Amino acid sequence: MSATQSLRQLKDSLNASDRMPLVFLGHGSPMNAIEDTAYSRSWTDLGCALPRPQAILVVSAHWMTRGTTLVDVSAMPQTIHDFVGFPHELFKESYPAKGNPDLAREVVTLLASHRSQEDDTWGLDHGAWTVLKFMYPDADVPVFQLSIDMTKDLNWHLETGKLLSDLRDRGVLILGSGNVVHNLRALDWVHGQPQDWATEFDTLFADRLADRDFAALTNRPQLGALLNKAHPTLDHYIPTLTIAGASDTRDQLTFMNDSFDLGTLSMRSFVFHAM
């Protein structure tokens, strides 16, 4: 099934529920923000298919903390260009969406068990704005970010999603941004063919997610060397778990962009939506 067909069917099914969907996007290279790619076009189509959110909470691979969970409470989040070695044009990009300080402070309370704290120094990193500029090009939906605590085990991040799930009934779109496979050390700049271990992990992840076998996705010893190869660091994997944790058995799962960039970047994305 093509991404276009999936999104068309998704749009039809979304009309049946007021409960906001959950979205995870493989964001890949920052260059997707300024190039016309299949991925950027799919993000535009997705934004058109989704119900209009009251606010967006982003869990990005690029805001990592240790020992605490920070919530951005700034009124006007800054656009962060957290990358080097890219064209000057990319650094001129801006996404001037407003924040939602009141809701962000509620999220701090929701996540009290996760040592949550307010923060007004972050903003929107490229895991957020490079996809949001296509989903909501007018930057007219309030947006704020949630950090990922790199000291915690994988199940902890699944639990974070569960704590956030009630926000879906208040018009909040919870958006995860990372990559299902993310190994920059093994990129294939010449041929770009997916590595066998990369497709193996990508398929395993998709199968376990579809089966709602989240225990398997958080079991590091069981995932073993395959997880270590797919994710030398876990920052791009963690947002997939937070989004999964916010879902429930009433949700239907739709995949999109199930392809690879440069051999070791899975662009697989998915949407949970109430049936």
C-alpha angles and dihedrals in degrees: 000000000000123000089246092055091047092051092047091053090044092054091052093051094045090064089070099065140050091202110104117243125237120238134198117185128191098222100185119175120012086233088079085076093067103026131078101242136156087252097053090046091051090052090054091050091047092052089054092049098049123085113255109271125217089217140350126230112198125202103194130186088225101066105073124172134174123226097356143056113231126202120200108235097173118133094221110026113211121237106247120208096201099173140076136214097036129122119284089242090069092055090056092061116113133183107196100190119149122243127231106231096175094052091041090056089051088055089053087057093045090054097044089124088058095059090254122185138178119257130185100175103075120062128169117337124197092270086068111031099040090065099031092057087067099036094048106012094175091060087224099136117083112248135190135168138232121208126228119234106225093196094068130087122252096258089058090063090049087055090051088062092051090054091052098045097095089065087075089072090055097059096265119143110211107207124190119197126191134083133280088222118024120168111148092175092067101042115148104219094174108048103006093206114157113259116239093240090049094054090044092057093041091053093044091051093049093048095048092045092051089050090048087235092150092156088068091051092054098043103102096181091052093046087047122155093359091063091045090053094046092045118024082177122024101222095104093045099051097071090059089061096047090054092046090050092055091056127085140194092276090067129096119214124226123184126206137175094025094175140101135246120208092351099283107051112087110204091192111145132181145192129209112203133173115257 
